[in-house]
Amino acid sequence: MQKLRVARPTDQLEAIAAMYVEGLNLQVIGYFEGHDGFDGSCTLG
């Protein structure tokens, strides 16, 4: 199984998550908040 991890800073989390879901056909499998001052989403595809 191949894996790819992408981490990028953004102040537009909802728009970026939508781009991964709609543009790359990935599924959001979770969100996190306040991890070392960062919020984010986890996607799978």
Secondary structure by P-SEA (a helix, b strand, c coil): cbbbbbbbbbccaaaaaaaaacccccccccccccccccccccccc
